[in-house]
Structure formats: C-alpha cells, structure tokens
Amino acid sequence: MGGGVAFRLVLAHLYPDLLNIYGDRGNVLALARRAGWRGIEVDVRPVGIGDAFDPTGVDLVCVGGGEDSKQAAAAADLARRGEALRVAVEDGLPVLAVCGGYQLLGHYYQPARGPRLPGAAVLDAHTVAGERRLVGNVVCESAMGTLVGFENHSGRTFLGPGCQPLGRVRPGASGGNNGEDGGEGALWHRCVGTYLHGSLLPKNPHLADFLLRAALVRRYGEEAAAQALRPLDDAVEWTAHRAAEGLAPAHRR
Ligand code: GLN
C-alpha cells in the first residue's frame, strides 16, 4: 500500500441465517473482495437475533431479503435496534438493505396474512403487501449510474418526504417500489434500500464502491479514502452488468 496505512473495516451482516435470498450474501462477499483487492481488510461479523451490536462501532451494514415468515422472525429484533441504527446512519454509516431487509428498515411492513411487522424506522417508508407479485429483471437509473438486478416481492413500498428513491425504473422495466410511481429503492444519507437481488453488488461495482467509499470516509476521512479506494479493472463486472441490462423487459425484442 505504499504509504503503509493499514485500512480495516468492520461489516455487520444482519440476520444472515434468516434474510438471505437470491444470493444476497453475495453483496457481503463483493464488498469484502473489492476491499481486499485494494489491501483493505474487512472483518465480517454476523449479527443474529439478540446478539450484541453497536452500530457506531461498525463501518458497513448489510441486510438481505427473505420470505414473510423470516421477516416476522427478525422484525422485532431489528425494530429494537432502530434508534441506534438511525443515529449511526445520520453520522454517515453506509447500509445496504435488500427487499425484505429494506422493507424492515421502514416504519412497518403489512404482510398479506398476519400482523403488521414493526420496522426500524431508519427510512421514511412503509410497505403493504399487494395482490400481484412484482417479479422480473430491473434496470433503473440512479444518481450513481444505471443499476441492474432482479426483483420478486409482493410488498409495495411508499416513501415519505424523508427519503428519496434510489433510482427510477426504466419504463416497462418491471415494478420497483410499488409498480406505480416509477421509484426504485430509497436513499437516505448513505443508507441504501432496494428491491434488487442478483446478487446486486457484483454486477453493480459503482454501487459497491459508493458504499466502500462512504465507509472509508467515515472512518479515515476524505483524503485517506481517496487514497485507499484505487480504481480496479472492472471489465468482467461491467460485462455482467450489461448482460443483466439486456434481460430487462424494456430491452426485449
Ligand atoms: N416478503 C417480502 C415481499 O414479498 C420480501 C420478499 C423478498 O425479500 N424477496 O414483499
């Protein structure tokens, strides 16, 4: 690393045994690997129900998606951690929450059957199950560039004024947050909620680096982050990105 600065990040992976569907664990692997290629060590810590977890002491948080029953198992525990997580997010903590995990970062998720699940209220959003599932390959345009992934959810997520959509789905390219307003995901500070599985980050390296940069800036400052996050050869990643882009409905002929 030349300058001899050793960079180390702690990544909390919330409920890896419950919320991990359609390859969501690949997001954790992609973050760790992209950091590792730059000589940045990532200490991945699984956090399960009841485990000790102080969000101010970690650099990245990932939570994946899962079926309603798995969400029901995790909801109360995550809601209990909401205040601490919100404070850390306001301090710049980067979070990636996918689908079921995204829904649980909002105020609540009302499944089709069973009681309303409390959310962590980190994101100003709420989710209600719809009658038809939104399933398919998605392309959306975000401030950080085009994002590609796969969605499969019945939940319809509606954002309040407290957060912005992460991106906008291309017309005809599947549902996004609710199949109505064109929004996909949510962004608040450096907290990213999204319906995109895939795994998402291996084929969206710019989003992976957005999260890594945020983690490095918060821990080590702007200058050190710029030094640590040297560019990688992402030819393979962008090939995967373009292949996924070609699968989305708007691009079918
Ligand atoms: N159970 C939620 C839904 O269907 C989330 C599903 C998921 O995480 N893929 O809306």
Boltz pocket constraint, residues with backbone or C-beta under 6 A from the ligand:
constraints:
  - pocket:
      binder: B
      contacts: [[A, 21], [A, 64], [A, 65], [A, 66], [A, 67], [A, 68], [A, 71], [A, 98], [A, 99], [A, 100], [A, 101], [A, 152], [A, 153], [A, 154], [A, 155], [A, 156]]
      max_distance: 6.0
